[in-house]
Amino acid sequence: MGSVVGVGHHVLVVDDDPTVSDVVRRYLERDGCRVRLSFDGADALAAVADERPDLVVLDLMMPGLDGLEVCRRLRRQDPDLPVVMLTALGEETDRVTGLEVGADDYVTKPFSPRELVLRIRSVLRRAAPATAEPEILRDGDLTADTGRRTAQLRGVPLALTVREFDLLVFLLRYPARAWSRAELLERVWGWQFGDQSTVTVHVRRLREKIEDDAAAPRRIVTAWGVGYRYERAHE
């Protein structure tokens, strides 16, 4: 299967289906991860509080406390914790909703365990401390530190997910250039194909965090007929 995700990475798998959980556990353990299983939302939150994992694999549809509510609560407690959501039937509304509450990535059921491991590798790799020379990117009162993987607006830390931070850094590096959703999907997510609504949702979430008025953005602007463009602040 190629290089492992990283020996010792701790992954929490949350799914009420024991068969699915066991398959995911076996593939992740084969790839070098340490895996803990939870079968409902309340137990998942308790497991995270007991020992913070490096990543959570979270089923969307569970009885009681569903995956969306678990993700919302995790995001309030720990904005940096990577979450990969499992959604059923490939419904676009489920995927979009999962991304809107803060999932970094999603895989639709029925899924290939190999694909899930590859997606987890990608998210963990991006969440890891930078190995290249750190950069501090600035645009007026907005800064992003690639070494610490932190961003601030007017001196106040921003609660960004892994993918939101990656998207911000990429746009800050290449201001004034229009990028299509397909290009952003490849350059930021590392996907050569996939649902481009992923980009749309992340742009919307990022605008809500860095724009004075997300409905009238001045930094991440829409390039009509193309995609998005980052405009540096005018001071």
C-alpha positions as CSV (number, residue, x, y, z in Angstrom):
1,M,0.0,0.0,0.0
2,G,2.9,2.3,-0.2
3,S,4.2,4.5,2.7
4,V,2.2,4.3,5.8
5,V,0.2,7.2,7.3
6,G,2.6,7.3,10.2
7,V,3.4,4.7,12.7
8,G,1.7,5.6,16.0
9,H,-0.9,7.9,14.7
10,H,-4.0,7.6,16.9
11,V,-7.3,7.4,14.9
12,L,-10.7,7.3,16.5
13,V,-13.3,5.4,14.3
14,V,-16.9,6.3,15.2
15,D,-19.6,4.1,13.5
16,D,-22.5,2.2,14.9
17,D,-22.0,-0.6,12.4
18,P,-19.5,-3.1,14.0
19,T,-18.6,-4.7,10.6
20,V,-17.7,-1.3,9.1
21,S,-15.7,-0.3,12.2
22,D,-13.8,-3.6,12.2
23,V,-12.9,-3.3,8.5
24,V,-11.7,0.3,8.9
25,R,-9.7,-0.7,12.0
26,R,-7.9,-3.5,10.3
27,Y,-6.9,-1.4,7.3
28,L,-5.7,1.4,9.5
29,E,-3.7,-0.9,11.8
30,R,-2.2,-2.5,8.7
31,D,-1.1,1.1,7.7
32,G,0.6,1.8,11.0
33,C,-2.1,3.5,13.0
34,R,-3.3,2.9,16.5
35,V,-7.1,2.7,16.4
36,R,-9.8,3.2,19.0
37,L,-13.5,2.4,18.2
38,S,-16.6,4.1,19.3
39,F,-20.1,3.0,18.4
40,D,-22.2,6.1,19.3
41,G,-21.8,9.9,19.4
42,A,-21.7,10.3,23.2
43,D,-19.0,7.6,23.6
44,A,-17.0,9.3,20.8
45,L,-17.0,12.7,22.6
46,A,-15.9,10.9,25.8
47,A,-13.1,9.1,24.0
48,V,-11.8,12.4,22.6
49,A,-11.9,14.0,26.0
50,D,-10.1,10.9,27.5
51,E,-7.3,10.9,24.8
52,R,-7.1,13.3,21.9
53,P,-6.7,11.4,18.7
54,D,-4.8,12.6,15.7
55,L,-7.8,12.2,13.5
56,V,-11.5,11.1,13.8
57,V,-13.3,9.0,11.2
58,L,-17.0,9.8,11.9
59,D,-20.1,8.2,10.5
60,L,-22.8,10.8,9.6
61,M,-25.9,8.6,10.3
62,M,-26.0,7.3,13.8
63,P,-28.9,6.8,16.2
64,G,-29.1,9.3,19.1
65,L,-26.3,11.9,18.8
66,D,-25.6,11.8,15.0
67,G,-22.3,12.6,13.3
68,L,-23.2,16.1,12.4
69,E,-23.8,17.1,16.0
70,V,-20.7,15.2,17.1
71,C,-18.7,17.2,14.5
72,R,-20.2,20.5,15.7
73,R,-19.2,19.8,19.3
74,L,-15.7,18.6,18.3
75,R,-15.2,21.8,16.3
76,R,-16.3,24.0,19.3
77,Q,-13.9,22.1,21.6
78,D,-10.9,21.6,19.2
79,P,-11.0,23.4,15.9
80,D,-7.7,21.8,14.8
81,L,-8.8,18.2,15.2
82,P,-9.0,16.6,11.7
83,V,-12.3,14.9,10.9
84,V,-13.1,12.6,7.9
85,M,-16.8,12.0,7.6
86,L,-18.5,8.9,6.3
87,T,-21.7,9.6,4.4
88,A,-24.2,7.2,3.0
89,L,-25.4,6.9,-0.6
90,G,-23.3,9.7,-1.9
91,E,-26.0,12.3,-1.5
92,E,-24.6,15.8,-2.2
93,T,-26.7,17.4,0.5
94,D,-25.1,15.0,3.1
95,R,-21.6,15.8,1.8
96,V,-22.2,19.5,1.8
97,T,-23.8,19.5,5.3
98,G,-20.8,17.5,6.6
99,L,-18.3,20.0,5.2
100,E,-20.3,22.9,6.5
101,V,-20.2,21.7,10.1
102,G,-16.4,21.4,9.8
103,A,-15.4,18.0,8.3
104,D,-12.0,18.2,6.6
105,D,-12.9,15.4,4.1
106,Y,-15.6,12.8,3.4
107,V,-15.9,9.3,1.9
108,T,-19.2,8.0,0.7
109,K,-20.6,4.5,1.6
110,P,-20.1,2.0,0.2
111,F,-16.5,2.9,0.1
112,S,-13.1,1.3,-0.6
113,P,-11.1,0.9,2.6
114,R,-8.0,1.7,0.5
115,E,-9.6,5.0,-0.6
116,L,-10.4,5.9,3.0
117,V,-6.8,5.2,4.1
118,L,-5.6,7.4,1.2
119,R,-7.9,10.2,2.3
120,I,-6.8,9.8,5.9
121,R,-3.1,9.9,4.8
122,S,-3.7,13.2,3.0
123,V,-5.4,14.9,5.9
124,L,-2.8,13.7,8.4
125,R,0.0,14.8,6.1
126,R,-1.4,18.3,5.8
127,A,-2.1,18.5,9.6
128,A,1.5,17.5,10.4
129,P,4.1,20.1,11.3
130,A,5.7,21.6,8.2
131,T,9.0,20.1,7.2
132,A,9.8,22.8,4.6
133,E,11.1,26.2,5.7
134,P,8.3,27.9,7.6
135,E,6.6,31.0,6.1
136,I,4.7,33.8,7.7
137,L,2.3,35.1,5.1
138,R,0.8,38.5,5.7
139,D,-2.0,40.6,4.1
140,G,-2.7,43.7,6.2
141,D,-4.1,42.5,9.5
142,L,-4.3,38.8,8.4
143,T,-1.4,36.5,9.0
144,A,-0.7,32.8,8.6
145,D,2.2,31.0,10.1
146,T,2.9,27.7,8.1
147,G,5.3,26.4,10.7
148,R,2.9,26.7,13.6
149,R,-0.1,26.2,11.3
150,T,-1.9,29.1,12.9
151,A,-3.6,32.2,11.5
152,Q,-4.6,35.4,13.1
153,L,-6.9,38.3,12.1
154,R,-6.3,41.6,13.9
155,G,-4.2,39.7,16.5
156,V,-7.0,37.3,17.3
157,P,-6.4,33.6,16.6
158,L,-8.6,32.1,13.9
159,A,-10.2,28.7,14.5
160,L,-9.5,27.0,11.1
161,T,-9.8,23.4,10.1
162,V,-6.9,21.6,8.4
163,R,-8.4,22.3,4.9
164,E,-9.4,25.9,5.7
165,F,-5.9,26.7,6.7
166,D,-4.4,25.0,3.6
167,L,-6.8,26.9,1.4
168,L,-5.9,30.3,3.1
169,V,-2.2,29.7,2.8
170,F,-2.5,28.7,-0.9
171,L,-4.5,31.8,-1.7
172,L,-2.2,34.1,0.2
173,R,0.8,32.7,-1.7
174,Y,-0.9,33.4,-5.1
175,P,-2.8,36.6,-4.8
176,A,-4.6,38.2,-7.8
177,R,-4.7,35.0,-9.8
178,A,-8.0,33.4,-10.6
179,W,-8.3,29.7,-9.7
180,S,-11.0,27.4,-10.9
181,R,-12.6,25.0,-8.4
182,A,-11.0,22.0,-10.2
183,E,-7.6,23.7,-9.9
184,L,-8.1,24.4,-6.2
185,L,-9.3,20.8,-5.6
186,E,-6.0,19.5,-7.1
187,R,-3.6,22.1,-5.7
188,V,-5.0,22.3,-2.1
189,W,-6.7,18.9,-1.6
190,G,-4.4,16.9,-3.9
191,W,-7.4,15.4,-5.7
192,Q,-7.4,15.1,-9.5
193,F,-11.1,14.4,-9.4
194,G,-13.8,14.9,-6.9
195,D,-16.9,16.9,-5.9
196,Q,-16.2,20.6,-6.5
197,S,-18.8,21.6,-4.0
198,T,-16.1,20.7,-1.5
199,V,-14.2,23.8,-2.6
200,T,-17.4,26.0,-2.6
201,V,-18.2,25.0,1.0
202,H,-14.7,25.6,2.3
203,V,-14.5,29.0,0.5
204,R,-17.8,30.0,2.2
205,R,-16.6,28.9,5.6
206,L,-13.2,30.7,5.2
207,R,-15.0,33.9,4.1
208,E,-17.1,33.7,7.3
209,K,-13.9,33.8,9.3
210,I,-11.7,36.4,7.5
211,E,-14.1,38.8,5.8
212,D,-15.8,41.7,7.5
213,D,-18.9,40.8,5.5
214,A,-19.0,37.3,4.1
215,A,-21.8,38.2,1.8
216,A,-19.7,41.0,0.2
217,P,-16.2,39.6,0.4
218,R,-13.2,41.8,-0.4
219,R,-10.4,39.3,0.1
220,I,-11.7,36.0,-1.5
221,V,-13.7,37.3,-4.4
222,T,-15.6,35.4,-7.0
223,A,-14.0,35.4,-10.4
224,W,-17.1,35.0,-12.5
225,G,-17.0,32.1,-15.0
226,V,-13.7,30.8,-13.4
227,G,-13.8,30.4,-9.7
228,Y,-12.1,32.4,-7.0
229,R,-9.3,35.0,-6.6
230,Y,-7.6,36.4,-3.6
231,E,-7.3,40.2,-3.5
232,R,-4.8,41.7,-1.1
233,A,-6.1,44.2,1.4
234,H,-5.7,47.9,0.4
235,E,-4.3,49.8,3.4
